[in-house]
Amino acid sequence: MVLALVCACQFMVILDSAIVNVALPAVRDDLGFSNTGLAWVVNGYLLTFAGFMLLGGRAADLFGPRRLLNCGLVVFSVSSLVGGLATTPEVLVGARVAQGIGAAMMAPATLAVINTFFTEPGARAKAFGAWASSGGIGGLAGALVGGALTTSLSWRWVFLINVPIGALLITVAVMSLTAAARNGERESLDIVGALTGTVGLAALVFGVMHIADYGWTSGLVVGPALAGVLLLVVFLGVESRTANPMVPLRLFKIRGIAVGNAMLFLFGGIAIGMWYFTSLFLQNVLGFSALEAGLGQTPAAVGFMLVARYASAWLPRVGVRPLVLAGSACFVAGFGWLSLASAGSGYAASVLGPTLLISAGIGLTFPTFMAASTADAPEGDAGIVGGLAGTGNQVGGAFFLAVLATAAGATTDRADEGTSEVDALAAGYEVVFLMAAGLAVAIGLLSLLVPRKERA
């Protein structure tokens, strides 16, 4: 029941990241959003999700993962209800911001629960495999369920559906976690560290999120990003001098945690290159509809879930390094193959094959990264270690989305005058896929820093 609970929570968090995108046109028409304002229905959630995850992780250590998970479920469910009943743009954006805070409480709490309740390496690895697969199912279901609810009922149901699910999960959490949950040490929260770390991360992510729209030199990018970096520098200074820091810097002396988080940061670019840019390629180059693009990615999503399940069983036996190297090889081969696709390519030979290879790499590596980056968490630090892993992945995704989108746009803009728009776009995506292959090489090299046969 504990494993089912954490998997269901991860499913709901990832589902909500994807389900809203399909409903955005209906939301704009019903509530009268401007194009700029509409983006905040997505950005408001992602910003607080990434910015508050470290704080959520530390809170899980101080107050116990059971309490934080229940609190996150309540915040998420209530804000979903408010969002589903919203009658103005401001109320809906506010609800999405609150949803992101709820998700930032839930995500590290689920990782802390896995590390607390599954102590045997084999069981823990299988739990991470199931947890990762549930997120894949959530992402796959998001577009399909969102489209079905918006078309058959109303866009409001993409939010309201979370309310009964949240109520059920709160009941299960109370029943399954009460007896075995640790309450954690009741140290005082590092208020200065919490403020500088949370605001610094949020400001940095805010600036990075606007690079694709406004360019790297825009004040809307440089100002928040620079402020975020300065606050994070202050945060590191505070943490090095505080008796009970929010993020103990000693954690980065543990090789598995340090290397695992670095690989998760780079993996953010792999995930963006696979799911986001492949979807754009299918729609903008091959002419697929949004629904067709979602269906076109379904085999890869299923492949990821199947491989992740087997990889979790292999991890205790072979260790981290072989799985990461095998996954990196899949990434290099898959993205290299995908970079050869053009406007005249067929789906089966030029997209399906390489995306299945890439999805196999994701199945081999993502649960391995999560297990490796949290396995050696000292007692009392499972929550913040989970928060670090989630933050690294989220910030990496935001950063590489900006980098890859900028590279694609610059390549498209430099196309020769006689080049068709579709061919120019294809050239931009080719650069993206080759850069993603380069990230895979970097991940493979980083994995060499993981001791051989290290148990995750």
Helices and strands as residue ranges (DSSP letters): H 2-31, H 35-51, H 53-63, H 65-84, H 89-117, H 121-152, H 157-160, H 162-177, H 191-209, H 211-214, H 219-241, G 249-253, H 255-271, I 272-276, H 277-284, H 290-318, H 320-338, H 347-347, I 348-352, H 353-374, H 382-413, H 421-447
